[in-house]
Every structure is written in C-alpha cells, then in structure tokens.
Amino acid sequence: MRRRPLPPVREEVPNSKSWRSVCENEWVVYTLVACVGGLSYANSLNGEFVHDDIPAIVSNRDVNGGNSVVQVFKNDFWGTPMSDPGSHKSYRPLTTLSFRLNYVLCGFSPWWWHACNVALHATCCALVARTGALVARLQRPFAALAALLFAVHPIHTEAVSGVVGRADVLACLFFLCSLLLYHGSSGRHRVWASVVLAALSMLAKETGLTVLLFNIAFDLYRCWSPISRLSSVIRCRWRGDGVWGRVARVLAALVVLVGVRLALLQGSLPAFSPQDNPPAFHSSFIVRLLTFCYLAAFNWWLLLCPCWLSHDWQMGSVPLVAAWDPRNLMTCAAILALVALSYRCLVDLELQRHTPVVVGLLLLVIPYLPASNLLVTVGFVVAERVLYIPSIGSVILTAYGMELLWRRANSRWLLFLVAATSVASGVARTHLRNRDWRTRETLLRADLAVLPHNAKLHYNFANFLKDIEQQENAIKHYKEALKLWPSYASAHNNLGTLVSGWSRAEHHFLQALKYNRDHVNAHYNLAKLYRKKNRNAESLKMLERCITLEPRFIQAYLEILHLTDGEEKRVILDKLVELEPGNWEHYLLYGNWYKERGLLPLSLRYYTTAMQLSFSGTSQNHERGKILSTRAACLAHRSNGQTARVVQLVTRWQASGGGQPQWARARAARAWRLRTELAGRAALYARPHAHHAQTTSTCLHHSKLEISSSVYVNGNQDAKSDTRTLVAKTDVPRDKDTVVASVNKNHCENKDLKKSVSISAQYKPTHNKSDIGHKQKSCPLHNKKKIKEPETFTPFVSDHLIKTY
C-alpha cells in the first residue's frame, strides 16, 4: 500500500483549458514571481561590502586565493582553522566556494557579488511558489501570493543585500529542492537524492539540515490513518508503501550528518561572550527561559510586521525579561496562537483538509529551532538573516488565511486590495532598507536611529568615524558605548588609542584587561605604549602574553623584533617565515638583518625570495613589495660591485610591470633599449679602434695606450662575456706586445710629454696623415691652436625610470 496521496489542487480556472496551457501558466507564475523578487532588490546592486562582508570575504584568504581550495574544507566560514580554539565553528564550505568563484570571475567588484545574491533570491521565490502549490496545496493564485510576499519581505534584506547573507539564501535553495524532491516527486531514488540535497544545504549553512526533520514529520502526517476507536482510544496504523523504510533511511542519514557536523567541532564548542548573547549567560534559569520565549515571539512579530529592522540586536537592544515583565503577554499570545493552530491540525488529522496550516507551522518552527537558544547557545540575540527560511512558513499561513477569507467573503475586491497593498508596502519597505545597506555609514546611521540604546552600534559607528579620521566624534561614541555597557572591553581598548596623554591611554588599556583578561589587542597596544616610554621589560612581557593567547599574532612578533638584538632576532625572523611563508615582508626583514651583519650573499638570497613572492601577487601590497624588494636587491648588488646585475634587475622590474600600465611598460622598454644602444655607441666613439691604435698621434707615449681589463670589466664576472664581444666588434688587438710595437713606430719625439700626457676615458685620437699617404708633420700639440675636447655624451633616460626613495 502507498501513502495517502495529496488532495488535488483546487483551481479556479475553466475546465476547458488544456494541460499545456496550465503548464504555461505555471511557468508564467514562476517567472513573474522571480522577476518581482529580483526587481525588489535591484537598488542593492550598487552597494558596497559592509558589516560582516569585510572579515568573511575581503579579508578571508579562503576567498581571495591566499589559501588552497583544500584548505577551504578545513577552515570555518571566517577562514580560521576548525581546530583552532578561537574558531567560530561555523562550517560552510559550499558558501565559501561560491565566494571564491565570484572572486575568480570578477574580483572584488561588489556589483557582481550582489547580482549573484539577487539571482539566488529570485530562484528561491520561484521555488516557494512551487512549494506552496505542490506541497502546501494552496490554490495557485494564493501560492503565487505567498511567493510574492516572500519575494518582497523586508526581513530578507540582511540575507540578500548583505553579501555574506548568501549562506542563508543558498541553504534555502537546497532546502526547498530537497523538500520538493521528497514530497513532490515519485522517483525511485528520491529519498537519497533528497538526503544529498539536505547535506548540500547543511554545507551552505547549518540550519539547512532541518529539512530532514521536516520531511519526516510531514511524511508521517500524510500517512496517518485511524481505523477504529475502542474505549475512546484511537488505534492507528501506518498506511503507505514503505513509510517505515523511508523514515528509517532519513533518520539514519540525519544521525550520520549530525555526527559528522559534531565531529567537525574538533572537540570544542564555539566560545561566546555575554556581549554576544546576554540572556544565555544570566544566572537565573527563569530569566533565561522567559527571555528566550519572548525572543521567539518577537521574531514571529518581525515576520508579521517588519517595521523596526537592524543588522545588530546585541547589547541592550532587547532587555532581559523578568517574571512580571509586561512583555510576557506577547509571549503568551504567540504561544496561544501556536497551540490553536496545532490543535486545528490534530483535529483535522483524519481528513487533512488544512494541509497549508501543517506545512506553514512546520516550516515556521523547525528551521528556527537551531537559532532559538533552546537546543544550543548561539552568538546572537536576534538575527534577521536566520528568518529567511522560517519566513516561508509565515507567508504560507498568511496566504492560506487569505484563501479562507476569499471563499467566504462577499466583497472580494477588498481582499484583493489588501493583498495588493501588502505586496506594494513590502516593495517600498524593502527598497528603503536596501538603501540603508548601501554603505557602512548609511547602515550604521539607520540602525542607530532604530536602536539608540545599542552599545555595539555606537562602538561600530565610532570605529567608522575613527577610520575616516573624525577622532572627536569617535571618542564621543566610544564613551556613549561605555555609558550603556561599562564593561565593554573593546570600547576601552579603542578609546585608549585615541585619547591624548599616555596615562589616560594606559588607564583604558588596563580597564580593557580588567574586564577581559584575554583581550589580545589590549595587551598589544599596552606593549607598544610601554615601548615608546622605554619600559622595554614590561613591553616584552605584554608581547609574550599576546603570543600565549594567540600564537599566530604576527604584529606581536614584529614588535618583539624591535626589542631584541643580535642572534635573538634570527629566532623571531625564523618564526615569522614559518607562520607566513608567503609574506614577502618577512624575507625582506631577514635580508636586511643579514646585510647589517655584512653577509651579502645570504641577504641576496632572501631578497630574491621576497622578489619572487611580490611579483607572484597582484594586490596593492604586492606592488609595494616589488619596489622595495627590487630596490633592496639592487643596493646589495651595487655594494658588491655587480653593476650589470643591477641593470638586469631594473630591466626585469620594468618589463614585469614596474607598477605601471601596459602602455607605460612598453614605452619604458623602448626607452631602455634606446639608452642601451646609445650607451654602446658612446663606448665605441670614446675608445680607440684597432686602426687608431696603429696610427695614434705621436705625442703620446706607448705606455699610455696599454689596454687594461678594468676599462671593460666593472667588477662583475657576468660582464666578461660582454667585454669579449666589445673587443671583437672594435677590432682591438688582444696582444699587448702588438699594440706597443705599433705605437713605438710613431711615438712623439718630445720626451717631456711622454710622462705628462694621459688618456682620458672619452679621448678621441687624432688621425695621422700618414694613413692617407701624406708626409708626417709636426705634433698637433705644438700648434698654437687649442684642441677642443669632445663633448660628453649623455645617454637618453626615460623619465619614469628615475625613482626617489
């Protein structure tokens, strides 16, 4: 026997329509809903990377290619190894891989990242329409209404307008696909295919695993059938083809996936602080329970009336709920509504006439369970992004209520007006909220207007003002954050970096350590402050504490490098190279240390490695590394007398880019070739040719014409081959005796000039008339006319080859 088939979809269409026209109408609905969802977020395409986008995307080495693809499966969502005790333990490699693909295709151009989010949201809108019609059994117009309400819901702005919210959108995409495959198809392997899609949803975000719970619960609901009643006790049996087999397979897969997810925690849970989730750290169980129940009711209210929205609800946004708090009335109302809907479903369990209510409740409650703090402690109070999947249940319940009223209402135009107004108001609110997410400043200002008592918002806004160098305003907001939350260690630390006077700065750093003994940045800032005051022992103690708290704290090692001398520096440099083997700066520092000790060959080895690393990157920091590493290597070669090597390095630097565009590099290459050619010609004219050596003016002593290797070799063995080439081209005799013999025939008779006259580097010999058959005359130096010296040749040098350092 098979499980009970779902009741047919109640259509309000004429019977004369064919099956093909119905299918065409379905695709029209899906296209319409997807277009509305995409257009609602069209004004978010020009937004920037804001809030969590910076640490999760821009600074994440798993995204920008700093780490290998294999490392993506070993790190958490923020790029920290899962084995690290400080890891957030959020394992979402599928989302990270989508970010990495975005980076490979379009770099860090925000438009394409936002466009990808909008496209995924539009796809989810079409899947919601299909889920409402195929699984929830809504009439197709009301299934389309549910999808439209989902498409324009303002609560989704954090998940769609914030790039990092793609985790929720991608998880929802696989969630709906798994749901539709399990309940909307009849394939032989649909159960295992649904499990695979659920696993993909979990790899996008952890809440995606709850689709397996939904599949089990809804499958049991569809297969339930009472057959008799004896003594008011309902005896039931399961009806369906292999329902126990399906449930067993899905439960086994759920257990395996949960076990794998727990194993990925590496034996430790994520560490949260009272600042992240104050109710979870309260000592009273009653207060914790009442607060968590109120937060669940408050999240449901946000789905029904998204008037007040914020990207951060921490630290004072939602005060703790006590026993006699009036907000408990809202909690009671939500519980009563939930109980009433559940009772309605149980009463109708046999006939199953209210399937949309069951689907809506399951989708509203089950995906929210991981974020409810009832099962595990999470690192937030309220997060709008986690309501992306539960909002599907909310809109299905709303659309089903409209459907029930539509059947019984006499004036249906009023209901149509209400539905149209709801969709239009959702579009308007979403459009305005997208404008808030455009930049970091607009987002913080908008949320501060909604939650002025949120200490973290004041802290983040102060950080923004500090970045744009509005120091006075930043200090005001830091103080406001401390007024709202006196034990805010990070606010004390950042305020200490802005206040004037080292005593006040020290006070704030010590206050930060008072409220958080493990605050790494406070230790580091205090160490820098002590080093400026020449309190090196205390500074070194603070830096060692930093390394104890965070063994990979590179800045602390760099500060220790300034406080150590001699061979101790080598240990620190080795540690830096070990921690970041791909950082050219560490190799440059190592090369400088060897150069200070006079070990030029070893320093050149590290300079070469720094050049290789800097030339292999494309970021702005690597462009700076090209200049600094090349300059250091050139200075080392020059101090070693290897001028030809210097020229070679500069030429390669110019050919590889030189920090300039392609047209400038081409022009630089032509200028360099021209300079080299002209310099070679200058050398030909400045040095005597072979026949000049035989007919040199007789006023010079033959010993002054001896050719020395120092004229051609400039201290570099690499230039010897060039020297041989030059000698061959100028036809200068290689035999010294031959040169002396040729000069002895025509040497000057004036013996006093033999000792006083010397050859300059650019001397151009005067041709003797005996070369053309005329009789030799007196020495030109005896004439009264003064011989004009040849002008010094200045080779052409391109302007952009000249750099100042």
Buried (B, 14 or more C-beta within 10 A) or exposed (E): EEBBEBEEEEBEEEEEEEEEEEEEBBEEBBEBBBBBBBBBBEBBBEBBBBBBBBBBBBEBBBBBEBBEEEEBBBBBBBBBEBBBEBBBBBBBBBBBBBBBEBBEEBEEEBEBBBBBBBBBBBBBBBBBBBBBBBBBBBBBBBBBBBBBBBBBBBBBBBBBBBBBBBBBBBBBBBBBBBBBBBBBEEEEEBBBBBBBBBBBBBBBBBBBBBBBBBBBBBBBBBBBBEEEEEEEEEEEEEBBEEBEEBBEBBEEBBEEBEEEBEEBBEEEEBEBEEBBBBBBEBEEEEBBBBBBBBBBBBBBBBBEEBEEBBBBBBBBBBEBBEEEBEBBEBBEEBEEEBEEBBEBBEEBBEEBEBBBBBBBBBBBBBBBBBBBBEEEBBBBBBBBBBBBBBBBBBBBBBBBBBBEEBEEEEEEEEBEEEBEEBBEEBBEBBBBBBBBBBBBBBBBBBBBEBBEBBBBBBBBBBBBBBEEEBBEBBBBBBBBBBEBBEBBBBBBBBBBBBBEEEEEBBBBBEBBBEBBEBBBBBBBBBBBBBBEEEBBEBBBBBBBBBBEBBEBBBBBBBBBBBBBEEEEBBEBBEBBBEBBEEBBBBBBBBBBBBBEBEEBEBBBBBBBBBBEBBBEBEEEEBBBBBBBBBBBBBBBBEEBEBBBBBBBBBBEBBEEBBBBEEEBBEBBBEBBEBBEEBEEEBBEEBBBBBEBBBBBBBBBBBEBBEBEEEEBBEEBEEBEEBBEEBBEEBEBBEEEEEBEEBBEEBBBEBEEBBEEBEBEEBBEBBEBEBEEEEEEEEBEBEEEEEEEEEEEEEEEEBEBEEEEE
